[in-house]
């Protein structure tokens, strides 16, 4: 039987002899080949590492955010008129439904819900084991209580118009039903307001509700808990601290803490950012956003929100406005695209209905007949010429 011979590896001494055997040109070629080999192996290793690994967030750290203005009502049934209040309420409170980062409606407190065959009754089952920040259980009693406060005119909630005719029925601690007078498909979209803790407010009247300390030191069930605030000698709020809710039902947030600094003017906030006193800021005017898009040290994120600006006419106070043709003419005279361009830049789009395009099952309806209402002064003039008021034409 023959044994296969193995070539012995060169010893260090023999390797040293190579430099004496090779010519200068051969040495250059050898060293160049070694350099190419090392560089190639390095790039291969880096590429293998990047292709075989994935960046994932980890728990810990804090961020300091800048905002222009002052919080007034960090209370989800009062916060709609103040962007700061709305932003803080979304961090501190939870709602039956919410929106994801793409603007899609998703469950929040809700585990599941059912709609009756006549589309008038919505039955919601909430997730079990949800706690308020003070460790009290959250139940459907809190949901019913919050909605009744909204319906009560004395509590002055801007949301009241959405729920005046909604009937509420608590089935058990985890199940609640809402009955509408008429079918209304976007009803789940209306349930994105934060839920208030009944055990905090149930003995509080409307007069005390609006001046309660809770409005600036809230207790919610959301991802972050209120910790403290700092005020100056005049009572102006300078900063606020929030901490991660370790018992949050959707999982503990990655950040440990959020610090919010409040500034009276936009320029002061930008100056604080340039001085590295804050890490980020929001609610910036669209004109200023353009300045930051070209900065290498800043990432600009623009998110879509289900919000619209509109003009509402009081038809009972003006005879011409009671005429549908006059209102249509005014719509034709409104250059929505120009307003969007001048006020919001690329941060908004024109809409022709309070039912926004992303609302489920309504996209085709909101797009219907848009051409009939787009900017057209000539068409508006012709319509107004056909309208009479006190037996006289509005336009000659």
C-alpha positions as CSV (number, residue, x, y, z in Angstrom):
1,X,0.0,0.0,0.0
2,X,1.3,3.4,-1.0
3,X,1.1,6.4,1.3
4,X,0.3,9.8,-0.1
5,X,3.1,12.2,0.7
6,X,2.3,15.6,2.0
7,X,4.2,18.7,1.1
8,X,5.8,20.2,4.2
9,X,4.9,23.9,5.0
10,X,7.8,26.3,4.6
11,X,9.6,27.2,7.9
12,X,10.2,30.8,8.9
13,X,13.8,30.4,7.9
14,X,12.9,29.3,4.4
15,X,10.5,32.2,4.1
16,X,13.3,34.6,4.9
17,X,15.4,33.1,2.1
18,X,12.7,34.0,-0.5
19,X,13.8,37.6,-0.3
20,X,17.3,36.7,-1.2
21,X,16.3,34.4,-4.1
22,X,13.7,36.8,-5.8
23,X,14.7,39.7,-7.9
24,X,13.4,43.2,-7.1
25,X,10.7,43.0,-9.7
26,X,9.6,39.6,-8.4
27,X,9.5,41.0,-4.8
28,X,7.4,43.9,-6.0
29,X,4.9,41.6,-7.7
30,X,4.8,39.3,-4.6
31,X,4.2,42.1,-2.1
32,X,1.6,43.7,-4.4
33,X,-0.3,40.3,-4.6
34,X,-0.2,40.0,-0.8
35,X,-1.6,43.5,-0.4
36,X,-4.4,42.8,-2.9
37,X,-5.1,39.5,-1.1
38,X,-5.3,41.2,2.3
39,X,-7.5,44.1,1.0
40,X,-9.8,41.6,-0.8
41,X,-10.2,39.5,2.3
42,X,-10.9,42.6,4.4
43,X,-13.7,43.7,2.0
44,X,-15.1,40.2,1.8
45,X,-15.2,40.0,5.6
46,X,-16.9,43.4,5.9
47,X,-19.4,42.5,3.2
48,X,-20.1,39.1,4.8
49,X,-20.7,40.8,8.1
50,X,-23.1,43.4,6.7
51,X,-25.1,40.9,4.7
52,X,-25.3,38.4,7.5
53,X,-26.3,40.9,10.3
54,X,-29.2,43.2,10.8
55,X,-29.4,46.4,12.9
56,X,-32.1,46.1,15.6
57,X,-33.1,48.6,18.3
58,X,-32.1,47.9,21.9
59,X,-33.5,49.1,25.2
60,X,-32.1,52.2,26.9
61,X,-31.1,55.8,26.4
62,X,-33.1,59.0,26.3
63,X,-33.9,61.8,23.9
64,X,-34.4,65.5,24.4
65,X,-37.1,67.0,22.2
66,X,-37.8,70.6,21.5
67,X,-41.3,72.1,21.0
68,X,-42.6,75.6,20.4
69,X,-45.4,76.7,22.7
70,X,-46.8,75.5,26.0
71,X,-48.9,72.5,27.0
72,X,-52.3,73.5,28.4
73,X,-54.5,70.3,28.4
74,X,-52.6,67.0,28.2
75,X,-56.0,65.6,28.3
76,X,-57.2,63.5,25.3
77,X,-60.8,64.9,25.2
78,X,-59.5,68.5,25.3
79,X,-56.2,68.4,23.5
80,X,-57.4,68.7,19.9
81,X,-56.9,72.5,19.6
82,X,-53.2,72.4,20.7
83,X,-50.6,70.4,18.7
84,X,-48.3,70.1,21.8
85,X,-51.2,68.7,23.9
86,X,-52.1,66.3,21.1
87,X,-48.6,65.0,20.7
88,X,-48.1,64.5,24.5
89,X,-51.5,62.9,24.9
90,X,-50.6,60.3,22.2
91,X,-47.5,59.3,24.2
92,X,-49.3,59.1,27.6
93,X,-52.7,57.8,26.7
94,X,-54.1,54.8,24.9
95,X,-57.2,54.6,22.7
96,X,-59.5,51.9,21.3
97,X,-58.0,52.4,17.8
98,X,-55.0,54.2,16.6
99,X,-52.9,54.8,13.4
100,X,-49.7,53.1,12.5
101,X,-46.7,54.9,10.9
102,X,-48.3,54.5,7.4
103,X,-51.6,56.1,8.5
104,X,-53.4,52.8,8.6
105,X,-56.1,52.3,11.3
106,X,-55.1,49.5,13.7
107,X,-56.2,48.2,17.1
108,X,-54.7,49.8,20.3
109,X,-56.6,48.9,23.5
110,X,-58.9,46.8,21.3
111,X,-58.3,43.1,20.9
112,X,-61.1,42.7,18.3
113,X,-64.4,44.2,17.4
114,X,-67.6,43.1,15.6
115,X,-70.1,45.1,13.5
116,X,-73.8,44.1,13.4
117,X,-75.5,43.2,10.2
118,X,-77.3,46.6,10.0
119,X,-73.9,48.4,10.5
120,X,-75.3,50.3,13.5
121,X,-73.9,48.4,16.5
122,X,-70.1,48.1,17.2
123,X,-69.0,45.7,19.9
124,X,-65.4,46.0,21.1
125,X,-63.4,43.6,23.3
126,X,-60.4,45.1,24.9
127,X,-57.1,43.4,25.7
128,X,-56.9,41.8,29.2
129,X,-54.6,43.0,32.0
130,X,-54.2,46.6,30.9
131,X,-53.0,48.9,33.7
132,X,-53.1,52.6,34.3
133,X,-49.8,54.2,35.2
134,X,-50.9,54.2,38.9
135,X,-51.3,50.3,38.6
136,X,-55.1,50.4,38.6
137,X,-56.9,48.1,36.2
138,X,-58.3,49.7,33.0
139,X,-61.8,48.4,32.1
140,X,-64.6,49.3,29.8
141,X,-66.0,51.5,32.7
142,X,-63.2,53.9,31.8
143,X,-64.1,53.9,28.1
144,X,-67.8,54.5,28.8
145,X,-66.9,57.2,31.4
146,X,-64.6,59.0,28.8
147,X,-67.3,58.9,26.1
148,X,-69.9,60.3,28.5
149,X,-67.7,63.2,29.4
150,X,-67.3,63.9,25.7
151,X,-71.1,63.8,25.2
152,X,-71.7,66.2,28.2
153,X,-71.7,69.7,26.8
154,X,-70.5,71.2,30.2
155,X,-67.1,69.5,29.8
156,X,-66.5,71.4,26.5
157,X,-64.8,68.6,24.5
158,X,-64.2,69.4,20.8
159,X,-65.0,65.8,20.1
160,X,-68.7,66.1,21.2
161,X,-70.1,66.5,17.7
162,X,-68.8,63.0,16.8
163,X,-70.7,61.2,19.6
164,X,-73.8,63.1,20.5
165,X,-76.2,60.3,19.3
166,X,-74.1,57.3,20.3
167,X,-75.5,54.9,22.9
168,X,-73.1,53.1,25.2
169,X,-73.5,49.7,26.8
170,X,-71.0,48.1,29.1
171,X,-71.4,44.3,28.6
172,X,-68.6,43.3,31.0
173,X,-65.2,44.6,32.1
174,X,-63.6,43.7,28.8
175,X,-66.5,44.3,26.4
176,X,-68.4,47.4,25.4
177,X,-70.9,48.2,22.6
178,X,-71.8,51.4,20.8
179,X,-75.1,51.8,18.9
180,X,-75.5,54.5,16.2
181,X,-78.7,56.0,15.0
182,X,-77.6,55.5,11.4
183,X,-74.8,53.4,9.7
184,X,-71.5,55.2,9.6
185,X,-68.6,53.2,8.2
186,X,-65.8,55.5,9.5
187,X,-67.0,55.1,13.1
188,X,-63.9,53.1,14.2
189,X,-61.7,56.0,12.9
190,X,-63.5,58.3,15.4
191,X,-62.3,56.1,18.3
192,X,-58.7,57.2,18.2
193,X,-59.1,59.6,21.2
194,X,-57.3,58.7,24.5
195,X,-59.2,57.0,27.3
196,X,-59.4,58.8,30.7
197,X,-59.1,57.0,34.1
198,X,-62.6,57.1,35.7
199,X,-61.2,56.6,39.2
200,X,-59.4,60.0,38.9
201,X,-62.3,62.0,37.5
202,X,-65.6,60.4,38.5
203,X,-66.1,62.7,41.5
204,X,-64.9,65.8,39.7
205,X,-67.4,68.3,38.2
206,X,-67.0,70.2,34.9
207,X,-65.9,73.3,36.7
208,X,-62.9,71.6,38.3
209,X,-62.2,69.4,35.3
210,X,-60.9,72.2,33.2
211,X,-58.5,73.5,35.9
212,X,-57.5,70.1,37.3
213,X,-53.8,69.5,37.9
214,X,-54.3,66.3,35.9
215,X,-54.3,68.3,32.8
216,X,-50.6,69.0,33.2
217,X,-49.7,66.0,35.4
218,X,-51.6,63.2,33.7
219,X,-52.1,59.5,34.5
220,X,-52.6,57.4,31.4
221,X,-52.1,53.9,30.1
222,X,-49.8,54.7,27.1
223,X,-46.2,53.8,26.4
224,X,-44.8,56.7,28.5
225,X,-45.6,57.9,32.0
226,X,-45.5,61.5,33.2
227,X,-42.7,62.1,35.8
228,X,-42.2,65.8,36.4
229,X,-42.2,69.3,34.9
230,X,-40.2,72.4,35.5
231,X,-41.7,75.9,35.6
232,X,-40.2,79.4,35.8
233,X,-41.3,82.1,38.3
234,X,-44.2,83.1,36.1
235,X,-45.6,79.6,35.8
236,X,-44.4,79.0,32.3
237,X,-43.5,75.4,31.7
238,X,-39.8,75.1,30.7
239,X,-39.5,71.3,30.4
240,X,-41.2,68.0,31.1
241,X,-39.9,64.5,31.7
242,X,-41.6,61.2,30.7
243,X,-40.3,57.7,31.4
244,X,-41.1,54.3,29.7
245,X,-44.1,52.5,31.0
246,X,-42.7,49.1,32.0
247,X,-46.2,47.6,32.0
248,X,-47.3,48.9,28.6
249,X,-49.6,46.3,27.1
250,X,-47.9,46.5,23.6
251,X,-44.5,46.0,25.1
252,X,-42.1,48.4,26.8
253,X,-40.8,51.2,24.7
254,X,-37.1,51.1,23.7
255,X,-36.3,54.5,25.1
256,X,-36.0,54.9,28.9
257,X,-36.8,58.6,29.0
258,X,-38.1,61.4,26.9
259,X,-37.3,65.0,27.9
260,X,-39.2,67.8,26.3
261,X,-38.0,71.4,26.3
262,X,-40.5,74.2,25.5
263,X,-39.6,77.4,23.7
264,X,-41.6,80.6,23.1
265,X,-40.3,81.0,19.5
266,X,-39.3,78.7,16.7
267,X,-35.9,80.5,16.2
268,X,-35.0,79.8,19.9
269,X,-35.7,76.1,19.4
270,X,-33.6,76.0,16.3
271,X,-30.8,77.8,18.2
272,X,-31.0,75.2,21.0
273,X,-30.7,72.4,18.4
274,X,-27.7,74.0,16.8
275,X,-26.1,74.2,20.3
276,X,-26.8,70.5,20.8
277,X,-29.1,71.3,23.7
278,X,-31.9,69.2,22.2
279,X,-31.6,66.1,20.0
280,X,-34.7,66.6,17.9
281,X,-37.7,68.8,17.4
282,X,-41.1,68.7,15.7
283,X,-44.0,70.9,14.7
284,X,-41.6,73.0,12.5
285,X,-43.1,75.3,9.9
286,X,-42.8,73.9,6.4
287,X,-40.7,76.9,5.3
288,X,-38.1,76.0,7.9
289,X,-38.1,72.3,7.0
290,X,-36.6,73.1,3.6
291,X,-33.5,74.6,5.3
292,X,-32.8,71.4,7.2
293,X,-33.3,69.0,4.3
294,X,-29.8,69.9,3.0
295,X,-28.0,69.4,6.3
296,X,-25.8,66.3,6.6
297,X,-26.2,66.2,10.4
298,X,-30.0,66.2,10.4
299,X,-32.6,63.6,9.3
300,X,-35.9,65.1,8.3
301,X,-39.0,62.8,8.8
302,X,-42.3,64.0,7.5
303,X,-45.3,61.9,8.6
304,X,-48.8,61.8,7.3
305,X,-51.6,62.5,9.8
306,X,-55.4,62.1,9.3
307,X,-56.0,65.8,9.7
308,X,-57.6,68.4,7.5
309,X,-58.3,72.2,7.5
310,X,-61.6,73.4,6.3
311,X,-64.0,76.4,6.1
312,X,-67.5,75.8,7.6
313,X,-70.4,78.0,6.5
314,X,-73.3,78.8,8.8
315,X,-76.2,78.4,6.4
316,X,-78.7,79.6,8.9
317,X,-77.1,83.1,9.3
318,X,-76.7,83.9,5.6
319,X,-79.4,83.5,2.9
320,X,-76.9,83.3,0.0
321,X,-74.9,80.6,1.9
322,X,-78.1,78.6,2.3
323,X,-78.0,78.1,-1.5
324,X,-76.1,75.0,-2.5
325,X,-75.0,76.7,-5.8
326,X,-73.4,79.6,-3.9
327,X,-71.4,77.1,-1.8
328,X,-70.3,75.2,-4.8
329,X,-69.2,78.4,-6.5
330,X,-67.1,79.3,-3.4
331,X,-65.5,75.9,-3.6
332,X,-64.7,76.5,-7.3
333,X,-63.1,79.8,-6.4
334,X,-60.8,78.2,-3.8
335,X,-57.4,77.3,-5.2
336,X,-56.6,74.5,-2.9
337,X,-53.3,73.6,-4.6
338,X,-52.0,77.2,-4.3
339,X,-52.9,77.3,-0.6
340,X,-51.1,74.0,-0.1
341,X,-48.0,75.2,-2.0
342,X,-47.8,78.5,-0.1
343,X,-48.6,77.3,3.4
344,X,-47.4,73.7,3.5
345,X,-45.0,73.2,0.7
346,X,-44.8,69.5,0.0
347,X,-46.3,68.6,3.4
348,X,-50.0,68.4,2.5
349,X,-52.4,67.6,-0.3
350,X,-55.7,68.9,-1.5
351,X,-58.9,67.1,-0.3
352,X,-62.5,67.6,-1.2
353,X,-64.3,65.8,1.6
354,X,-64.0,65.5,5.4
355,X,-63.9,61.7,4.7
356,X,-60.2,61.4,3.9
357,X,-58.9,59.0,1.2
358,X,-57.3,56.5,3.6
359,X,-60.5,55.9,5.5
360,X,-61.6,52.3,4.8
361,X,-64.1,51.7,2.0
362,X,-64.4,55.4,1.2
363,X,-61.5,56.1,-1.2
364,X,-63.7,55.7,-4.3
365,X,-66.4,58.0,-2.8
366,X,-64.0,60.8,-1.9
367,X,-62.5,60.7,-5.4
368,X,-66.0,60.8,-7.1
369,X,-66.9,64.1,-8.9
370,X,-63.7,65.9,-7.7
371,X,-63.5,67.6,-11.1
372,X,-66.8,69.3,-10.3
373,X,-65.2,71.1,-7.4
374,X,-61.7,71.9,-8.5
375,X,-60.5,75.5,-9.0
376,X,-62.4,77.0,-11.9
377,X,-63.2,80.8,-11.6
378,X,-65.0,80.9,-14.9
379,X,-67.4,78.0,-14.0
380,X,-68.0,79.7,-10.6
381,X,-68.9,83.0,-12.2
382,X,-71.5,81.2,-14.5
383,X,-73.0,79.5,-11.4
384,X,-73.3,82.8,-9.5
385,X,-74.9,84.5,-12.5
386,X,-77.8,82.0,-12.2
387,X,-78.4,82.7,-8.5
388,X,-81.0,85.2,-7.4
389,X,-81.4,86.9,-4.1
390,X,-84.4,89.1,-3.2
391,X,-85.5,88.8,-6.8
392,X,-82.2,90.1,-8.0
393,X,-79.2,88.3,-9.5
394,X,-76.1,88.1,-7.3
395,X,-74.0,88.9,-10.4
396,X,-75.1,91.0,-13.4
